[in-house]
Amino acid sequence: MKNSFDEKTIHKLKAYVYALFDPLDDRPFYIGKGRGDRVFQHVEGAILEDKESDKYEKIRDIRARAENNRVRHSIIRHGMSDERVEHPKGVRTACATSYHIGAKRR
């Protein structure tokens, strides 16, 4: 079954930064940016395509398990303009805010 957002959600999300997680790990194995159903297309691609990449191999490994075999998706930041999401600092800021990457500890 294909995952997808409804049109109202797509309109509200605009451009976004997302993460893909192994359900057994709290750290993302992939960070991406997109619009619409982009967040779901990697899993579909790993299933339907013969393309080789670390991301696709990780997804295939997760899907091959008997349990905990669903890739977890998370929208890190949404409502961004195309210019902001395409700028490397936009993705870094979204990740730093959500995962405290590069944050100073007191």
N, C-alpha and C positions, 0 to 999 in steps of 0.2 A: 504494500500500500504506500502510495506516494504522500509524503508530508507536504503541506502547503498552508500558507496564510490566506485568510479571506481578504477581499479587496479593501475593506475598511482598515484592517490591520496593516496591510501594505502601505496604504496612504498615510497612516499615522507613523509608521516606522521611518519612512523616507530612506535615506542612506544610513547604514549602520555598521558597527564593528561587532564581530561575533567570535566565539570560541567554540572549539570542538573538544570534548573531554572523553577519556576512557572512563567508564562508570566505576572502575576500581581505583581511580586516581583523582585527586583534587586539583591537579595541575592541567592546564590546557595543553594539548599536543599540536594544536593548530589555531592561529589567529587569522581572521580574514576580514574583508570588508565587502559590502554588497548592498543590493536592493532586492525587493521582492522575495523570492524563495531561495536566494543564493545560499543561505545557511544550510539548506537541506540537500543541495545539489551534489555535494562531495560524496555523501553516502550512496546516493543513487549512481553516481559515476563509478564508484569503487565496485558496485555490484554489476553494472551493465557494461563497463568498458574494460579492455585489457591493458589500459595505460598503467605504467609502473611509476610509482613515486613513494616516498616515505609515508606521506599522508594516506594514500590509498592502501598501502600495505598495513598500516596501523588500523585503518577502518576494517579491512578484510580480516585481520587477526581478531579484532573485537567481535565481529559478526560470526566468526567460526566457533565461538565459545558455546558451551551448553547453557550457561547462565551468564548474566550480566553482559549480554551481547548487543545492547543498543547504545550507539554513540549518543552521548548527551550533548545538547546544543545550548548555548547561552548567548543572548544578545547583551553585549557589554555596554554599548551606548547606541542610542538611536536618535532620530530626529535631526540628523546632521545634514548639512548641505553636501552636494557632490564634491565641491572644492575642499571642504574641510575633511571629509573622509578620505579623499585621495592624497591629502598632504600627510607625509610620514609622521609629523608631529601630532596629527589628529588621532592616529592609531596608537602611538606611544602614550599619549595623554589618557586615552580611554583605558588602556591596559594598566597604566600606573595607578589610576584612580581605582579601578576595580580590584586589582590584585596586589596593590601596594608595592609595585615594582619600582625600585629606585627611591622609595620613600625613606626619609631619614627616621631612624628610630631614636626615641628619647629614653 
